[in-house]
């Protein structure tokens, strides 16, 4: 007799920041988790912190999701554990501050591999189990998705892709009972700023949100089947005004904003 697979929430980039906060949020609502990232010790720390709160201890999987065969390896690892995804959270990603011509080309292509290709692969790899479970996909984009991004051109473009792709998947997969939500946070104080080469202390307090607050709104938005979640009213206002603003104005405004992050 075939063993019935247990449902789990798969979270990439779960070793810190928004990914770790999402892990805590899903665990608090009773979900069994599999956490994926490259830094195993940090993943173990997140798992221990969740278990210390009395929740089920997540399984951890040390793996670079940017690898071409990452989705296959994840699927095989889940099968060995007797589990399958009911929710996939694509949080892994990074940005780089600087003009496209000045940044390392290989690093920018690696950003595309992780932010775009890997997210697409993992969004599609488990559709059958998501449909069986009437589950969902949470793709972490950014308020950057609504703007052109001079000074961080490739990063902004990758997040625009995540938003567009997630919106389309939301419509395509709805008939199969799969919810797809794009999470578009603004500034969140995490390791992201240091990795991107930003001055972390420049983050404006009126738009910044904690990772925990973002995770709570993301979880609620996914459960409600919302198309897009933009945490914080200042971020909602800015992203709502963006489509109505002249493109040339947005280019100058974003360029000025990004330049100030150095």
C-alpha positions as CSV (number, residue, x, y, z in Angstrom):
1,X,0.0,0.0,0.0
2,X,1.3,3.4,-1.0
3,X,2.3,5.6,2.0
4,X,0.2,8.8,2.2
5,X,2.4,11.9,2.0
6,X,2.2,14.5,4.7
7,X,1.6,18.1,3.7
8,X,4.4,20.6,4.4
9,X,5.2,24.3,3.7
10,X,8.4,24.7,1.8
11,X,10.2,27.9,2.4
12,X,13.4,29.0,0.6
13,X,15.8,31.6,1.9
14,X,14.6,30.7,5.4
15,X,17.9,31.2,7.3
16,X,17.2,34.8,8.2
17,X,15.2,38.0,7.6
18,X,11.7,37.7,6.0
19,X,12.2,34.0,5.3
20,X,12.9,33.2,8.9
21,X,10.0,35.4,10.0
22,X,7.7,33.5,7.5
23,X,8.9,30.2,9.0
24,X,7.9,31.3,12.5
25,X,4.5,32.6,11.2
26,X,3.6,29.4,9.4
27,X,4.7,27.3,12.3
28,X,2.6,29.4,14.7
29,X,-0.4,28.4,12.6
30,X,0.3,24.7,12.9
31,X,2.1,24.0,9.6
32,X,4.9,21.4,9.3
33,X,7.8,23.1,7.6
34,X,10.8,22.3,5.4
35,X,13.3,25.1,5.4
36,X,15.8,25.5,2.5
37,X,18.9,27.7,2.3
38,X,22.7,27.4,1.9
39,X,23.6,28.2,5.5
40,X,22.8,25.1,7.4
41,X,23.8,26.4,10.9
42,X,21.5,29.4,10.5
43,X,18.7,27.1,9.3
44,X,19.2,24.9,12.3
45,X,19.0,28.0,14.6
46,X,15.7,29.0,13.1
47,X,14.4,25.4,13.5
48,X,15.5,25.3,17.1
49,X,13.9,28.7,17.8
50,X,10.6,27.5,16.4
51,X,10.8,24.2,18.4
52,X,11.5,26.2,21.5
53,X,8.1,27.9,21.1
54,X,6.4,24.5,21.3
55,X,5.8,24.2,17.6
56,X,6.8,21.2,15.5
57,X,10.5,21.3,14.7
58,X,11.0,22.1,11.0
59,X,13.2,19.9,8.8
60,X,16.1,21.7,7.2
61,X,17.6,21.2,3.8
62,X,21.0,22.7,3.0
63,X,20.8,23.5,-0.7
64,X,21.5,26.4,-3.1
65,X,18.2,26.9,-4.9
66,X,19.9,28.7,-7.7
67,X,21.4,25.4,-9.0
68,X,19.7,24.2,-12.2
69,X,18.8,20.9,-10.6
70,X,17.6,22.3,-7.3
71,X,13.9,21.6,-7.8
72,X,14.6,18.0,-8.6
73,X,16.9,17.6,-5.6
74,X,14.2,19.2,-3.3
75,X,11.5,17.0,-4.7
76,X,13.7,13.9,-4.1
77,X,14.5,15.0,-0.5
78,X,10.8,15.6,0.3
79,X,9.9,12.2,-1.1
80,X,12.4,10.5,1.1
81,X,10.8,12.3,4.1
82,X,7.3,11.2,3.0
83,X,6.0,14.7,2.6
84,X,4.8,17.0,-0.2
85,X,4.2,20.7,-0.4
86,X,0.8,22.3,0.3
87,X,2.4,25.7,0.1
88,X,5.6,26.9,-1.6
89,X,7.2,30.1,-0.4
90,X,9.8,31.5,-2.8
91,X,11.7,33.9,-0.6
92,X,15.3,33.3,-1.7
93,X,16.8,36.3,-3.5
94,X,19.2,39.1,-3.4
95,X,19.9,42.6,-4.8
96,X,23.0,44.6,-5.8
97,X,23.4,48.3,-5.5
98,X,25.1,50.0,-8.5
99,X,24.7,50.7,-12.1
100,X,24.4,47.7,-14.4
101,X,27.6,48.6,-16.3
102,X,29.6,49.0,-13.1
103,X,28.5,45.8,-11.4
104,X,30.0,42.4,-12.0
105,X,28.1,40.8,-14.9
106,X,28.4,37.3,-13.5
107,X,26.9,38.4,-10.2
108,X,24.0,40.1,-12.0
109,X,23.3,36.9,-14.0
110,X,23.4,35.0,-10.8
111,X,20.8,37.4,-9.4
112,X,18.6,36.6,-12.4
113,X,19.1,32.8,-11.8
114,X,18.0,33.0,-8.2
115,X,15.4,35.8,-8.3
116,X,13.8,34.7,-11.6
117,X,14.7,31.3,-12.9
118,X,14.8,29.4,-9.6
119,X,11.5,31.1,-8.4
120,X,9.8,30.1,-11.7
121,X,11.1,26.5,-11.4
122,X,9.9,26.0,-7.9
123,X,6.6,27.7,-8.5
124,X,5.9,25.1,-11.2
125,X,7.6,22.0,-9.8
126,X,5.0,21.1,-7.2
127,X,1.7,22.2,-8.9
128,X,0.2,18.7,-8.7
129,X,0.6,18.5,-4.9
130,X,-0.5,22.1,-4.5
131,X,-3.7,21.2,-6.4
132,X,-4.3,18.1,-4.4
133,X,-3.9,20.0,-1.2
134,X,-5.8,23.2,-2.4
135,X,-2.7,25.0,-1.3
136,X,-0.8,28.0,-2.5
137,X,2.4,29.8,-3.7
138,X,3.8,32.9,-1.9
139,X,6.3,34.7,-4.1
140,X,8.4,37.4,-2.4
141,X,8.7,40.4,-4.8
142,X,9.2,44.0,-3.6
143,X,7.8,47.5,-4.0
144,X,10.6,47.7,-6.5
145,X,8.5,45.6,-8.8
146,X,6.3,48.7,-9.5
147,X,9.2,51.0,-10.7
148,X,12.1,51.2,-13.2
149,X,15.3,50.9,-11.2
150,X,18.3,53.0,-12.3
151,X,21.1,52.2,-9.9
152,X,19.7,48.7,-9.3
153,X,18.5,48.0,-12.8
154,X,18.7,44.2,-12.7
155,X,17.2,43.8,-9.2
156,X,14.2,46.0,-10.0
157,X,13.7,44.1,-13.3
158,X,13.8,40.7,-11.5
159,X,11.1,41.8,-9.0
160,X,8.9,43.2,-11.8
161,X,9.1,39.7,-13.3
162,X,8.1,38.1,-10.0
163,X,5.1,40.4,-9.7
164,X,4.0,39.9,-13.3
165,X,4.5,36.1,-13.2
166,X,2.7,35.7,-9.9
167,X,-0.3,37.7,-11.1
168,X,-0.6,35.5,-14.2
169,X,-0.2,32.3,-12.2
170,X,-2.8,33.6,-9.8
171,X,-5.3,33.6,-12.6
172,X,-4.1,30.4,-14.3
173,X,-4.0,28.2,-11.3
174,X,-7.2,29.5,-9.6
175,X,-9.4,26.9,-11.4
176,X,-7.2,24.2,-9.8
177,X,-7.8,25.6,-6.3
178,X,-4.3,27.0,-5.9
179,X,-3.8,30.4,-4.4
180,X,-0.9,32.5,-5.7
181,X,0.1,35.7,-3.8
182,X,2.9,38.2,-4.6
183,X,4.3,39.8,-1.4
184,X,5.7,43.2,-2.2
185,X,7.4,44.6,1.0
186,X,9.1,48.0,1.1
187,X,12.2,48.5,3.3
188,X,12.7,45.7,5.8
189,X,15.8,45.8,8.0
190,X,17.5,42.5,7.3
191,X,20.8,41.2,5.9
192,X,19.5,42.2,2.4
193,X,20.9,45.7,2.8
194,X,24.4,44.6,3.6
195,X,24.4,42.0,0.9
196,X,23.3,44.6,-1.6
197,X,25.9,47.1,-0.5
198,X,23.5,49.6,1.0
199,X,23.8,51.9,4.0
200,X,21.3,50.1,6.3
201,X,20.8,53.1,8.6
202,X,19.4,55.1,5.7
203,X,16.1,53.2,5.7
204,X,13.2,55.6,6.3
205,X,11.2,54.7,9.4
206,X,7.9,55.7,7.9
207,X,8.1,53.1,5.1
208,X,10.2,50.4,6.9
209,X,8.4,47.4,8.4
210,X,9.7,44.6,10.6
211,X,10.2,41.2,9.0
212,X,7.7,39.8,11.6
213,X,5.0,42.3,10.6
214,X,5.6,41.6,6.9
215,X,5.3,37.8,7.6
216,X,2.0,38.2,9.4
217,X,0.4,40.2,6.6
218,X,1.8,37.8,4.0
219,X,0.4,34.8,5.7
220,X,-3.0,36.4,6.1
221,X,-3.0,37.6,2.4
222,X,-2.1,34.1,1.2
223,X,-4.9,32.5,3.2
224,X,-7.4,35.0,1.9
225,X,-6.3,34.4,-1.6
226,X,-5.2,37.9,-2.3
227,X,-3.4,38.7,-5.5
228,X,-0.8,41.2,-4.1
229,X,0.2,42.1,-0.5
230,X,1.9,45.4,0.0
231,X,2.6,45.9,3.8
232,X,2.2,49.4,5.2
233,X,0.0,52.2,4.0
234,X,2.9,54.4,2.8
235,X,4.1,51.6,0.6
236,X,0.5,51.0,-0.6
237,X,0.2,54.7,-1.5
238,X,3.5,54.9,-3.4
239,X,2.8,51.7,-5.4
240,X,-0.7,52.9,-6.2
241,X,0.6,56.3,-7.5
242,X,3.4,54.7,-9.6
243,X,1.2,53.7,-12.6
244,X,-0.2,57.2,-12.8
245,X,3.1,59.0,-12.8
246,X,5.2,59.9,-15.8
247,X,7.9,57.4,-16.5
248,X,10.5,60.1,-16.8
249,X,9.6,61.4,-13.3
250,X,9.8,57.9,-11.8
251,X,13.2,57.3,-13.4
252,X,14.6,60.5,-11.8
253,X,13.0,59.8,-8.5
254,X,14.2,56.2,-8.2
255,X,17.6,57.1,-9.4
256,X,17.9,59.8,-6.7
257,X,16.5,57.5,-4.0
258,X,18.9,54.6,-4.9
259,X,21.9,56.9,-5.2
260,X,21.2,58.0,-1.6
261,X,21.5,54.4,-0.4
262,X,25.3,54.3,-1.1
